[in-house]
Amino acid sequence: GVHPTDALTWTETTLDELRKLAKNPKVKAIGEIGLDYYWDTAPHDLQKEVLAEQLSLAAELELPVVLHLREKDDAPHGDCAEDLLEMLENWVASLKSRGNRLAKSPGVLHSFSGTIESAQKAMALGFYLGATGPVTFKNASQRREVIASIPLAHLLIETDAPFLAPQPKRGRRNEPAYVQYVAEKIAEIHEQTLASVAEQTSANAALLFNW
């Protein structure tokens, strides 16, 4: 997929190029796509147009989406989340009306840093929420509150490598092995065993990505 901060790279041939790439059997999702109002690298309207094109492609290919969402730090009303969730609501409604199998498990909001309200809206649409390294940071109590509100059945564990390395690896280059620290923190937050968290989130990933 084309990341929202790269929306200006979109051309009249991009969609066909993505369609060809997605034919590889190793491709399990369309992403990372979405909206980003933090970095001013592409107009918001263009980001929405590019996202809409890729959501249509995902529906056509019946591949789930990996979604990016990032607000401006001083955004008073969660404009980015509001815009994204409105688009996703319309998309999922369209999937359901056409009997598209994606409607049951349409994708994941990757490295989720939104509010409890946004999480609830996303879950109501069938999306998973991705937890990454920041949930382990000492100053991330608000993020932990959000993760605590999300049932394990709706959680995925991610690295976002090479970024967002968790404690105690913070500041280093992130890598897949470090998902263990995220899983341990989630187990602590949900008062579950590490094994049960690993089992449930692995099952979630297998269901979403058809592994």
N, C-alpha and C positions, 0 to 999 in steps of 0.2 A: 504493500500500500504506500500511499504518499502521505507523509506526516503533515499536519496542518501548518507547521512553520515553513514547509517547503511548497506551499500551495502555488506560489508563483512559478514553479517549474512545470506545472500542469499544462499540457498542450493537447491539441486535437487528436494526437496519436496515443496519449498516455493510457487511456482506458483499454485500448486494444492490446497494448504492451502488457498491462497487468493481467488481462484475460489470458494471454498466452502463457505468462509465467505461472499463473494459478493452475494450469493444467498438469503441472508436475505433481505426481502423487504425494510428494513430501510436503506440499503446501497444505496446511491445516486451517488457515484463517486469512482474512484480509486485515492487514494492519501494519503498522500502527497508524490509525487514522483518528480523526476527531476534530476538536477545536482547541485553540490556544490563544487566549487573550492576554497572556503575560508578556510574550515577546512580540514586538510590533514588526514582524517580518512579512506578514501578508494581511491584506484587508479582511475584516471579518466576513463580509459578504462573499468574498472569493473562497474563503475557508469553507463556508457553508455549501457553496456550489460544488466544490471538490469532494466534500464529505458526502453530499447527496449522490453524486455519481458513483462513489465507491460503495455506498450502502446498496444501491441498485445492483451493482456488480455482485456483491455478496449474496443478495437475494437470488440473482440469476444462477450463481454457482452453488448455492446452498452451503456457503462457508460462513462460519461465525466471524464476528468482528472483534478486534482488539482496539479499544478506544482510549484516546488521550484526552484529558480534560485538565486545563490549567487556567486559573483565574489570575487577574491582576491582584497584587497583594492588597490594594485599597478598594477592591470592588465591593460596593456596599450591599448589593442585592444578589450576588452570585450570578451575574449576567451570563457568563460562559456556561455554567451548569444549566441555567434556565433554557438557553438556546439549544444546547445539546440534547437535553431531556425532551424538549418539545419535538425535535427532529426524530429522536428515537421512538417516541410515543407514536408518531405518525407512521414511522417505518414498521414497527411491530404490528400496528393495526393493519397495515397493508399485507404483511406476511400472513396474518391470521385469516384475512379475507380471501386470500388465494390458497390457503391450505398449505403454505410453505412450512416444511419441517423445522426451519430455523426459529419459528415463532416460540417453540418450547424452550429453546436454549440459544438465544441470539448472539451472545458474546460476553465480554468482560470489560469493565471499566478498569483499565490497567493502572497500577500504582495509585490507587484511589486516595485522594487527599481532601475530598469534599465533606459536606456536612451529613449529619444523621438523616436529615430530611431528604437530601439528594440520594443518599444510599437507599432509603426506603422506596423512593420513586423508581430507582433503577431496578431494585429487586422485584417490585410489583410488575415490571415489564419483562422479568425473567432473566435479568443480567446477573452475572457474578461480579464481585468486587475483589480487586487484587490488592494484597497487602505486601509491602516491601520494607526495606531496611529502616525507614524513619519511625516505624512503630516501636522500634527498640530504643530510640533516642531518649535521653533523660528529660528533655524539654518538650516531649511530644505527648503530653497527657491528653490533650484534646483529640488527637488522632487515635489514641488507645480507647477513648470513650466511644468513638465511632466504630472501631473494630469490635468492641464489646457488644454493640447493638446489632451487629450483623451475625445471623446464625451461621454456624460452620457449613451448613449446606449451601451457602451462597458465597463462600470465601475461596479464593485461590491464593497461593503463596508464590511470590515472584522475587527475582533479584533486581531487575532493571540494570543488570550489568552492562557496562562497567561502572555504573553510577550507584549512589545510595547504598554503599556498604553498611551493614548493620553493626551495632555494637557487638563484640569488641573490636571489629575490623574497620570501624569508621575512619575515613580519610584514606583508606587503601583502595586499590582497584577491586571492584566487586567481582564476584564469580559465582557460578551456580551452586557450588558447595556451601555457600553462606546462607542458603535458604533455611538451613538448620536453625540458625539463630532467630529468624523470623518465626519459624514454627514453634520454637520454644517460648517465645514471647506470647504468641497467640494462645498456646496451651495454658500459660499462666493467666492471661486475661480471661479466658473462658473456663478456667478451673477444670481443665481436661488433661488427660495424659498426652504426652508427645505422640505416642503411637496412634491414639485415636484421631488427633489432628492430622497427622500424616496420612492416615487411611482415608479420612473423609475428603481432604483437599485433593488427594491423588485421584479419588473417584470422581470428584467434580471436574478435574482437568480432563480425565479420560472421557467423560460424558460430553463435555463441551467440544473437545477437539477430535472426537471420534477415534481415540487411540485404541 
